[in-house]
Every structure is written in structure tokens, then in C-alpha cells.
Amino acid sequence: MTDRIVEIASPAELSVRLDQLVIAAETAPPVSTPLSELGVLLIAHPRVTLTQAVLSRIAANGGTVISCDDTFLPASMLLPVQAHYIQSERFAKQTQMPLPVRKRLWKTIIQAKIRAQGLLLKELQGNDGGLVEMSKRVQSGDKGNQESVAARRYWQLIFGNPKFRRGGIGPDQNRHLDYGYTVLRALTARSLCAAGLHPSLGIRHQNRYDAFSLAADLMEPFRPAVDRRVFEWIQENDPEGPFDRNARSWLLGILTERYFTEGEQRTLPDLLARSADGLARAICGEESRFVLSDHLVPCKE
């Protein structure tokens, strides 16, 4: 799995030549990138044209194409159809997943998410807000909804602003978080497809209008990695300032940064791929234990 992220945020024409994605911008010489190294193509400008070969060849190489609206939120997502040699078998196991297995997997995911939130709070603000201890109390299926309780504490503390509300529509950190989560969700969905799972068959998220419910599930413990990046941005920049190319490039850096976890250095796409494979094995009964990284520490150069 590769992890190159390409954003097209100005007028351009895209084509394919000799296994390369060719980007011909109006105001710059053409540039190219190998299709085999392309993880996500983000199209974020209305005057981008492309050939059908671009879509089919990116998908054939396991990449994802996201088309964004004028607020840089996703309008559509293209994922590869065939990405694993026993995909049909794993789809069947996924649709037949017993409720006790769903509850056990959801407990693991939420425990990892809350613990990751707590550890990030402790690192950035000096206090975990009680979240690390709360993660130990998560029950099967998250009975008692510890995820929601933790979220209320977390968002009041993470940016040092008790008035901040996640999901607000004002020109604040929510724009940065939404964009970062969009890219994270696309990478998660891509990893699930590569592991032979269907990204729309969720464990907990079962929204009939959400085509990527399982991606929404698996990405939960990795959200704090985006939150850290947003936190670092607003330490030097006005959160209500323009959400421009510089802000978006900073957020995209999360996908090429290397993280130290469990004694190893790995990129976020690599960790997502490993997590998706572990989830697939747990769903198929190939492994009884599903383990997730719960704190990603960026490696310092």
C-alpha cells in the first residue's frame, strides 16, 4: 500500500500516460506521479477535467478518488471494486457477523479511541481529563455510551476552549477537522477494500445513507491524529482565518508523517492497513483478538 496524496485545487486537466497520472495545470508545466504510488486523489476545484482512464487506472492500482464541493467536503468517493483474492468470502462473513462479535469489536474500537483521546489530552494539556481510566470501563457494545461521555469532556479540553463545540458551522477548527476526517475516512475505506471487506457494512454505524459505515467505525481510534494536527496549526494560525492551500497541506501532512507506536515507526496509511487486516481476520474468525494502536506519537527528525 502506498500513501501519496495529491490534491488538485486549481484548474487542471488530468490524463494517464505510461502508468503515470499527468496533471496539466493552466499556469504551470505538466507534472506526473506514478499511479502505483497514488493513495488518494483529491479533486477540489470545479474546473478540473479528466479522462475515464484516470478513474479506472487509479482504481486498478488500489487508489481512491475524492471529489470535493466548494467547502472542501466530499461530494463523492471512488473505491476499487476488486482488491482482495478472497473478497467474496470475506463479504459473506461480514454480512453474517453475529451480534456478540459486533459488540466485542465495537468495545475494542471505543476503548482505543477514548484512550487515544486521553493520552493526547495529557500530552497537549497536561491532564487526560479522566479519559484513560474511562476507557477501562467501556462495556461490550459500549453499553452506557462511554464514547459520548468522553467526547463531551474531550472537546471542552483539547483546544483549551470550553466553549468550543464539535460540529459547529462557524469559521473555526471544525473546518480543519472535517477536512482531515474526510481524508482519513477515504484512506480507511481504501484499506478495508484492500483487506477484502465491504466499507458500507458497518459494525456500529448503520446509517442507510452512509456508503462507508465500516470506514466510519474503524477510523474512530485514529481521529486524535487529525486532532493533534489541527491543534498544532491553530497554535501558530488563527482558526477563523482562511482555510487555504497552506492549511490543507498542513493537514495532509498527517498521511506522510511517520509515527512511533508499539516500538516501531509507521505511516498512518500503513497502520490503517494493518488494522483493517486485523479486523478482517477477527470478523472471519481467523484471530480471536483484535488489537488497535491507541496513541500515535509523531517521530521527530
N, C-alpha and C positions, 0 to 999 in steps of 0.2 A: 504494500500500500504506500502511495506517495502522498505528499501533503502540500504541494504547491497551490497557492490560492491566487487567482487572477481576477481583479475587479476591473470592469470596463465602465468608467464613469464619465466618458466624453464620447462624442460622435466617432464611430469607427465601423469598419467593415471586417467581418471575420470569415476566414476560409481555412481550408485544410490543404497542405501540400507536403508530400513526403513525410507523413507521420508527424507533422508539426502543425500546431494551431498558429495561423498567421493573423496578426492584428494590424490592420492598416488604418491608422488614425488620420484625421483630416489635417492635422498640423504637425505631424511627426513622421519620420521614416517608418516603414513596416518593421515589426518585431515578431519573433516567433518563440514558441515554447513547445517542448516535446509533449505530445498527447499522453505518453506513458507516465509523465511526471505530474500531470494536472489532476489535482484532487477536486477542486471546486472552481467553476467559472461563475462569477457574479456579474450579471448584466444590470447596470444601474443607470442607464441613460436611454431615453426614448428613441434616439437616433442611432441605434446600433442595428446593423443588418448582418445576417449570417446565412450560410447555406445549410441545407438539410444534412450535408456530410458532416458539418461541425457537430450537430446534435448526436448523430448516430455514431461517429467515431469517438467522441468523448465518452458516451455510454459504453461502447465496446471496450474501452480501456478502463472501465470502472469508475469514471468520474461523474460528478454531479453538476447540473446547470441550474442556477437560481436566477429567475427574473424578478427584479425588484420594482416596486412602484415609486412614485415621486417622493415618498418619505423614507425610502431605503428599506422598506419591509417587504417580505416575499410575496409575490403575486402568483408564482408557480415554481415548481421544482421538478426536474427531470432526473430520474434514477435509473441505473441499469436494470434490465429485466432478468437476465440470467447471470448470476455471479458466483454460484457455488455448485459443485458437482452433485451434491445430494440435496439440492434446494427443495424439490417436491416433497421429499421425505421429511425434511425439517418443517416445511409449511404444515404438513399433516399433523405432526407432533404439536406444533404451535396452536393449531385450532382445537386440539383435543386436550390442552393443558388442564389438569384437574385444579379445582379451586384451592385446595391446600397448597399446591405448588405455587400458584399465583400469589397467595398470601405470604408464603415464605420468601419468595423472590422480592416482593414489594417491601417486606420488612428489611431485607438486606440493603435495598436501594435507599430507603429513607434513613436507615441508620447511618449509612455512609454519607448521605447528603447533610444531615444535621451535624454530624461530627466534623465534616469538612467546613461547614459554616462556622462552627465554634472555634476550630483551630485557626481559621482566617481572622476571626474577630480578635482572638488572643494575640495573634501576630501583629495586627494593624492597630488595635485599640488597647491592648494590654489586658483584656478581660474577655473570656469566652461567653459571657452572659449566661452561663449555666447550660449551654447547649451540648457540650461534650458529655456531661452527666445525663442530660435529657436523652441523648442518642441511645443510651443503655436501657432506657425504659420503653423503647419502641416495641410494640407487640406485633404478633402475626397480623399481616394486613394493615398495619398501623391503626389498630383499634384504639380509639381515643384521640386520633388525629394529631399526633405529636408534630407532624410536619407543619401544620398550620400554626400551632402554638409557637414553634421555633421561629417560623417566618416573621411573626409579629415582633418578636424580640430582635431578630437579626436585622431587619430593615430599619429599625429605630437606632441601631448602634453602628452599622457598618460604615456610614459616611459621616458619623459624628453629628448627625442632624435628626433629632427625634421627630421633626415634622415631616421628614421625607416619607412618601407613600409610594410603594411599588405599584406600577400600573397607571400612574397619573399621565395626563395628556399634555402637561406643560412642557416648555423647553428646558428640560433638566436632564439628570442622569438617565432617566427612563429611555431616552432615545438611544443612548450608548448601550444600555443593557439589552434593549430589544434587538439592536443590530448584531451585537455579539452573540446573543442566544440564537438568532437566525442562522448564523454561520455554524455555530456549534451543533444545532439541530440537523443541518444538512450533512455535516461530517458524521454525525451519529447514525443517521439514516443510511448513509453510504456504507458505513462499517457493518451495519445489520444486514444489508443486502449481500455484502461480501461473505458474511458468516452463514448465509443461507436462510435468513429469517425474513419475514414479511414486515416491513416497518409500520404497516397500518393495523396490525393485530396486537394491541397493547395488553399490558399486564393489568394496569390500573386505569390509565387514561383510555376511555372507551367512547369518546365523542364521535358521533356518527358523521360529523362534518370535518373531522381531522384525519387526513390521509396518512399521517405519520405518528400515530399514537404510541407505538413502541419506542420510537426515537425520543418522544417527549418523556417517556419513562426512564430510559437508560441514561439520558443526558443529565438527569437531576443531580447526581453527585459531582458533576463536572461544572455546574453553573458557577460555583465560587471562583473558578479560574477566570471566568469572564468578569466577575465582580471585582477581583483584585486588579485587573487591567483597567477597569473604569475608575476605581479608587485612585490608582496611580496617575491617571490622566487628569482628574479634577484637582489633584494636589498642585498642578502647575498651570491649569487652564480653567476658565470659567465654564461650569457645567451648562450654563444658559447661553454660551457663545455658539458660533456657527458649527453645525455638525458637518464639517467639510472633509476633504480628502485626507488631511493630516489626522483628524480624529478617527476616521475609519481605518486608515493604515495602522494606527497605533493598536486598534482593537484586533485587526487581522494578525498582528504580531503574535497573538496568543497561540496561533496554529503552527508557527515555525519555531517558537521558543522551546528550549529543552527544559524538562522538569526532573527534579530529583525525587524519586519515590521508591520506597522499598529497596534502597541500596543501589538503584540503577538510574541512569539518565535516559529519558524517553521523551518523544514529542507527544503532544496531545492526540493527534490522529493515531499514533501507534498505541497509546493507552486505550483509546476508544475501540480500536480493532481487537485488542486483547480482551477487553470487557465484553464486546459483542460475541466473540468466540466462546468465552466462558458462559455467557448467558445461553447461547445456543446449546452448549453441552449440558447445562443444567435443565433446560426445557426438554431435551431429548433423553434425559436420564442417564447420560454418559458420565456425569460427575454429580456427586451428592452435595457438593459445597460450591457456592458461588461467591467469589471474593471481588471486592471493588477497592480501588485506591481511594482514600478519603482525604488526602491532603497533598496537593501538588505544589512543590516549592521550586520556583524558577532557579535554574542554575546560574550562578554569577560567573561572568568571564574573568 
